[in-house]
Structure formats: C-alpha cells, structure tokens
C-alpha cells in the first residue's frame, strides 16, 4: 500500500525502469510535464521525457497510454493538447489515445499502471499535476509545485501495488479498454523471468488472494457492472465492530442508507470517516460538497447511539489551504480492505468507469494484522503519532472512536467535521440526479428536468420560472456575494471601464482578435458572447458577437481543412463522429442548428467541419444564420444581467429572466430538431 505521492511516484519510476515488453497507463488525467522526482540531489525527471527515454533504451518495449477524452469544462485545468504532448512529442514507442466511448455525462476514472502483466499499481493517483506530496504534508514544502510553477496545497492519496495474477488481470482490463476504444487488439506480453517489484518496498501482504471490483456503465448494448457498489453494501452490512472510511467524496445515497441503518442498531459498528475539510473550488463547494453536507446531516440524525465520528486532517500554518484527501479507502473490522479509484459517490457506483482492489482475511490472522496495521498507519499520519501508538490505544480503549479521541491534539491532528447543512439543502433544488448521477444521462431527460411536455406547461410554468430564476440570477448573485467574485470587483467600476473600452477606435479588431485567440485556447464561445454583451450593450453587442464568432469559425474551418481528418480526429476524439456526419449530410440546415446548441466545443466543430470537407458555402451560410439567435440572446441577456446587478429592480430582473427563457427555449427547440433528424437517419 503506497501512501502519498512521493512513495507512489518513486515506486512507479523504479518499476517502469524494469519494464521489458509492455507498460500500460490507464488514467483520468495525465501530464507529460509531471515532475516525478523532487529530491534536490537528482536531475529533474519529467513523465513525457521519462517514457521517451524508456522507449529509446528498449526498442521492444511498447508503451500504451489511454486517458479520458475529458469534458471541455476541464480544459483549463489540464495540459493543453495532450495528444500533441504524448502522441507527437514522445518516442514512437509511446502510443497515446483518448477514450471517448462513454455515455453522456460519464467519465473514465480508472487509475491503473501495468508493467509486463507482472506488476500493477491502482488506486486514487493519476500521473498528473498537483499530486506529489509526502506524509508530512508540510505547509511550506517548496517541492510541492506543479508544471506551471504554481504551488498547491497538501495532497493525500493511496495506491495499491500488486504482483502476480492480479496484475495480469489488470493487464487484460487495459487491453479490453484499448480494443473497445481504439479498435486495436494488443497482444499480451510473453512470459519472462523479469521482476519489476521495487526492491526497497516491503509488501504489506504476501501470498494472498486479491479481488478486483469494477464499475462500468451501460453503454452501446453492454450491460452495466456495479461490483464496487455491491461490495460496499455487503461490507457495511457485514461489519461487527468498526467501519473506517477515507474518501474524497461522500454523496452516494445507497452508501448513506447502509451506514444509517447500521448506526441505528443498538449494537452496530462504530463508523470513523476521514474526509477533506471542504471541496476544491467554488463549483464543487456548490455541488458535491453541498450533497455531502446533506448526507452527513442524515447520518448524524441516524447516530442514535453516538458511534459516528467524522474528521478532517488539520495542520497548523496552512491558512485557508487544507489537506486534500483524495484517497478511496474502506476498512471493515480488520477483515476487509478496499483501495481503488472509486469515490463514495453515486457516479462511482454506477456511471463512471472505476476499478478497486480488495483484500479479505479469509480467516488468516496475519492478513488481519496487515489490514489493521495499514489503517493505523493512515490514522497515525493524520494524528501525528506512530502507527504502533494508534494500535496500542485501540487495544487499551477497546474502541476505534475512543482511541482516536484520546490521540487528538491541538497541533497537527484530526478535527471534527461538524459543519451543519443549511436548511435549503432539503429542497428539491439540490438534485442528485443532475449533480451526482448514478445512471447514464439522456439528453431528453435533461430537457425534461426543466422543460416539461407541452401539456404540462400550463401547470408547471411557475416552477420553470422559479428554477430559471434561482439557477441564473440566484446563482450569479451567490457567486458575486459569496463566491469567487466576492470582494474582487465593483459593479459600477466595471461598468465605467466597459464604457471607456467600447469607445476605443480599434475596438472591432480587438473583439475579432479575442474570438480568434479564444478559439485557439478552446475558451467557451458562450463566455465570449456574454463578455461582449456586458461591454457593448444590447445594440453593438450582438453585432460584434456575431462577427467575431463568424470570423473565428471561418479561420478554424480552414485550419481543419489544412490539418486533415486524422489530425483533427486525434485532437477532437471519437465523440464528434456524429457531428461530422450530420454536418456533411444535412448542409446549411444542420450547420445552423448545431450553432444553436452547445453540443461540442465551438472551435472543435469548426475544425471538424473543415476536416470533413463540408462545403464552405454551406458552412458559412449555416454559421451566419445559426449564430444570429445565440449572439443576440446571449449578449442581450448579459446586458440585462448587468443592469439587474447595478439596479436590481423588478423590471430588470424580469427582463433577465425573459432573456434566459428565450435562450432555454431556443436550445430546447434546436435539440429536438437535431434528435428528430437523427431518428430519421436511424
């Protein structure tokens, strides 16, 4: 069991250097500029260069990397154009691909490394930025810096390393995912005498059986697999004395119900949880963190016998930062141990692809001792005491809860996570099916959440207006007052600046340049339209937005034509094949419809259109036509929203709601039109 980034990255480097035939990396995120070693007496070792070096030194070694073809909302948080960084800038032995074969709303979340089918590492770690740290989690550690030369807060995670048949099974899992995603069958490595296990690492367990549990969503005729959920529910039900959970999230309603049931029992098990103090970023604070608060509130209501303890790691000197607990560990009665990629969330139970490793004692006291020692090591790290001291206190107190309470101190330690959920969390606005879904999302279902059938509009019009008002105006107001905008800007000052900027002589060229540059960095065109509306108002704003979007579209259409279909496909991923076919077959009409819908990143659609040899006349006329409603409504909405912030009168709020309703109805009509055409093709 590898605890924290230094131990994991060191083990990965040492094991990878022993690879002879195959090195597989399966990831949610990856960064070619990841700094693998942080010791000052060693030259820097970066992931992309390291893999290229391995390929040059061993011509027979094949390195395959399969990572999630991630949603564009993560584009600014990840390495720009990973296909270029890994596929074109590394040695020919490094084969990089992005997996887009997932249902709507799902992600590939398995984090696995397999070497020669002999050794595998799996858990919560990606070979990505902001992961490296030591168990000390020192607030001022200068080595905790990412590829952008930015420092980040302490990060805690766990990875399991397994040798033998378990590693071979994970190699099969990788080859299956590669074939499913890329249509290429990889040959398994030949049997050899190599031993990639790092010699300096003493195993926690030897000569035992391990289990592998998966989550796979239903997709393209394949049935869903919910082994991880089944394991959690059975493990919780089997607990006699204690349940120890260390996890990034706690939002799964099924896990919450299972724990609540055990807490209500007079002689049920103790439940000790280690969670991060809060979510990372204001968006997660408003979604996953809010769902966690609601679930914790229900668990505390069920804790009729005082057997629940919920903690977060505390270190003095961190200020507003906190230890980001990213691990996914479950330990029951020193009898069961689970380490893997799956969070205690609905997504991980049914929607995202996950993989966990399970150890069970099967009556072996040595395995039970190993499980207990690993749990005590984790607790000791956070309590700033030795694992042996944790073990001794558990033995003396006869209770996991009492032992932890007796070891908590005033310095580095565990503190109670006692934040109470606000009353509004019990309303229907907090929809777990949208914020943390457990099933693949259907586009029609998303529309039905906000746009009922025509026969129901008369009865639910007030509800729709309320939802739109709260989501759009209430959300902005919350961000302005309590979110990332709070205290940063003054609305009146921004309005004055916008008025001065709009009068510059060369402002039209600057606007066009902003749209072209924004397209190059995949900046959502909606944000550019809203910014244009805020600066130029309801008359010039739509004209500038329309012109900037159209010129940017034309430029990237011809860039796509020059790059060619294969290059654009590598950049865009397989998920845009339907768009390419639809553009080519339906010409002007579908170009216009797709312009009305945020079905894919704006620049990617332009590149795909050019690479697919859509007629330029159709592309230009369809874009010019389809951009008019969006440019007008987004900029007018932005202008009305600015007015509502500066002068929040009923009229201004009503105008903002009207503009938002127009946008929503436009998207709904466009989506229905596109679905009808696809149904006609089928």
Secondary structure, DSSP 8 states (H G I E B T S, - for coil): -EESHHHHHHHHHHHHTT-SSEEEEEES-B-TT-B----TTS---BHHHHHHHHHHH-TT-EEEEEEE---GGGGGGS-TTHIIIIIISS-TTEEEEEE--S-TT--B---EEEETTTEEEEES--BSTT----TT--TT-TT-B-TTS-B---EE-EEEEEESHHHHHHHHHHHHHHHHHHS-------------S-TT---S--S---EEEEEE--BTTB--EEHHHHHHHHHHHH-SSEEEEEES-B--HHHHHHHHHHHHSTT--EEEEE--SS-SSHHHHHTHHHHHHHHHHHHHHH-TTS-EEEEEEE-TT-TT---EE--EEEEETTTEEEEES--BSHIIIIISBEEEEEEE-TT-HHHHHHHHHHHHHHHHHHHTS-HHHHHHHHHHHS-HHHHHHHH--SSSEEEE------GGGGSTTS-HHHHS-SS---HHHHHHHHS--HHHHHHHHHHHHHHHIIIIIIHHHHHHHTSTTTTT--HHHHHHHHHHHHT-TTHHHHHHHHHHHHHHTT--HHHHHHHHHHHHHHHHHHHHHHHHHHHHHHHHHHHHHHH-HHHHHHHH-GGGHHHHHHHHHHHHHHHHHHHHS-SS-HHHHHHHHHHTT--HHHHHHHHHHHHHHHHHHHHHHHHHHHHHHHS--HHHHHHHHHHHHHHHHHHHHHHHHHHHHHHHH-
